[in-house]
Amino acid sequence: FASSLNVRRLPAVVFIDPLTRDVEVLQGGHAMSDLADKAEQLIRNDRVLGQMYPIQELTSDAYSWRCTESRGGCEWMFVFAVSKDLEVKARELSTAMKKFAQACKMLATLRDHISQVGTCFSLRLSHAPAWASLLKDHSMKGRQGGILFALGSGSLTAAPGDSYSSSRMMLRWLQTVMGLPEKDASIPLDPGNWPPLPAAVLVEPRSWNSQISAWMEQAFGRIGVFLDIT
């Protein structure tokens, strides 16, 4: 579609994260041909100094794209699993995901100072029943509809309750779990024994789309003020 507009350069590029409701505006001239690279930088979390730090949904496609050996692998994966109840509560979901995204962003700024690297994902349990069963079978309940866990060193480790109170507490746990040889609330789980990852969702339920559409209208209003075009 973009190529059909016959526009070669854009005065600004606007990215919107419907989960955290963050907006990233890249001002200055941008070639249309560079848009895909800029989007990939955001999704792969290569940009850590901007406003937005999107958390990619964990699907089979996302895992192949981010975590295969050709892409550098994912030594540690930090996953915020969203229950079906939380998924339909737009404001609560946005607050929870923003907290997690901030923790992951702070962790990313430490890449040059830590030996191990973590990759953050979200996981909708309504689309991943096998993962929901695994967490339930091991009494991993989380807080307010969200369950934070780590995958690495052949185990799955759930975050303790106090880790959910703030992004800094989440960050502290993310840093700690990578350095613990034996971890509380963990179960052996090698990648070869993972439950299947869900497929990417190409068409969202109407209720989900209506929530995103309502917020998008608000977001574009904010963007107009920012760019002084309203």
Solvent accessible surface area in square Angstrom, and as a share of the most:
residue,aa,sasa,rsa
1,F,196,0.82
2,A,41,0.32
3,S,101,0.65
4,S,86,0.55
5,L,96,0.48
6,N,133,0.68
7,V,63,0.36
8,R,203,0.74
9,R,146,0.53
10,L,45,0.22
11,P,112,0.70
12,A,23,0.17
13,V,11,0.06
14,V,50,0.29
15,F,36,0.15
16,I,36,0.18
17,D,13,0.06
18,P,58,0.36
19,L,38,0.19
20,T,2,0.01
21,R,62,0.23
22,D,15,0.08
23,V,21,0.12
24,E,8,0.04
25,V,32,0.18
26,L,20,0.10
27,Q,114,0.51
28,G,41,0.39
29,G,47,0.45
30,H,23,0.10
31,A,21,0.17
32,M,34,0.15
33,S,96,0.62
34,D,60,0.31
35,L,45,0.22
36,A,76,0.59
37,D,86,0.44
38,K,44,0.19
39,A,30,0.24
40,E,60,0.27
41,Q,76,0.34
42,L,5,0.02
43,I,68,0.34
44,R,53,0.19
45,N,3,0.02
46,D,81,0.42
47,R,76,0.28
48,V,29,0.17
49,L,171,0.85
50,G,16,0.15
51,Q,114,0.51
52,M,6,0.03
53,Y,13,0.05
54,P,22,0.14
55,I,12,0.06
56,Q,40,0.18
57,E,46,0.21
58,L,0,0.00
59,T,9,0.05
60,S,47,0.30
61,D,92,0.48
62,A,5,0.04
63,Y,61,0.23
64,S,61,0.40
65,W,69,0.24
66,R,19,0.07
67,C,10,0.06
68,T,50,0.29
69,E,166,0.74
70,S,111,0.72
71,R,97,0.35
72,G,67,0.65
73,G,29,0.28
74,C,29,0.17
75,E,103,0.46
76,W,5,0.02
77,M,4,0.02
78,F,0,0.00
79,V,0,0.00
80,F,5,0.02
81,A,0,0.00
82,V,5,0.03
83,S,28,0.18
84,K,143,0.61
85,D,99,0.52
86,L,8,0.04
87,E,15,0.07
88,V,86,0.49
89,K,101,0.43
90,A,33,0.26
91,R,175,0.64
92,E,92,0.41
93,L,9,0.04
94,S,10,0.07
95,T,81,0.47
96,A,20,0.16
97,M,1,0.00
98,K,67,0.28
99,K,51,0.22
100,F,0,0.00
101,A,5,0.04
102,Q,84,0.38
103,A,0,0.00
104,C,2,0.01
105,K,46,0.20
106,M,47,0.21
107,L,5,0.03
108,A,9,0.07
109,T,68,0.39
110,L,50,0.25
111,R,85,0.31
112,D,135,0.70
113,H,150,0.67
114,I,51,0.26
115,S,111,0.72
116,Q,48,0.21
117,V,69,0.40
118,G,16,0.15
119,T,19,0.11
120,C,6,0.03
121,F,0,0.00
122,S,5,0.03
123,L,0,0.00
124,R,19,0.07
125,L,21,0.10
126,S,48,0.31
127,H,55,0.25
128,A,3,0.02
129,P,96,0.60
130,A,39,0.30
131,W,1,0.00
132,A,31,0.24
133,S,58,0.38
134,L,29,0.14
135,L,2,0.01
136,K,162,0.69
137,D,110,0.57
138,H,81,0.36
139,S,83,0.54
140,M,14,0.06
141,K,164,0.70
142,G,29,0.28
143,R,126,0.46
144,Q,173,0.77
145,G,27,0.26
146,G,0,0.00
147,I,18,0.09
148,L,0,0.00
149,F,0,0.00
150,A,0,0.00
151,L,5,0.03
152,G,11,0.10
153,S,92,0.59
154,G,27,0.26
155,S,14,0.09
156,L,0,0.00
157,T,3,0.02
158,A,11,0.09
159,A,11,0.09
160,P,68,0.43
161,G,29,0.28
162,D,87,0.45
163,S,3,0.02
164,Y,19,0.07
165,S,79,0.51
166,S,42,0.27
167,S,18,0.12
168,R,168,0.61
169,M,55,0.24
170,M,3,0.01
171,L,20,0.10
172,R,155,0.57
173,W,23,0.08
174,L,0,0.00
175,Q,73,0.32
176,T,61,0.36
177,V,1,0.01
178,M,18,0.08
179,G,59,0.57
180,L,78,0.39
181,P,124,0.78
182,E,151,0.68
183,K,27,0.11
184,D,126,0.65
185,A,65,0.50
186,S,41,0.26
187,I,22,0.11
188,P,126,0.80
189,L,17,0.08
190,D,77,0.40
191,P,84,0.53
192,G,77,0.74
193,N,107,0.55
194,W,41,0.14
195,P,21,0.13
196,P,103,0.65
197,L,31,0.15
198,P,14,0.09
199,A,74,0.57
200,A,43,0.34
201,V,51,0.30
202,L,165,0.82
203,V,127,0.73
204,E,36,0.16
205,P,67,0.42
206,R,215,0.78
207,S,66,0.42
208,W,29,0.10
209,N,64,0.33
210,S,63,0.41
211,Q,47,0.21
212,I,42,0.21
213,S,62,0.40
214,A,53,0.41
215,W,12,0.04
216,M,63,0.28
217,E,133,0.60
218,Q,110,0.49
219,A,0,0.00
220,F,114,0.47
221,G,40,0.38
222,R,124,0.45
223,I,11,0.06
224,G,3,0.03
225,V,110,0.63
226,F,127,0.53
227,L,46,0.23
228,D,123,0.64
229,I,127,0.64
230,T,131,0.76
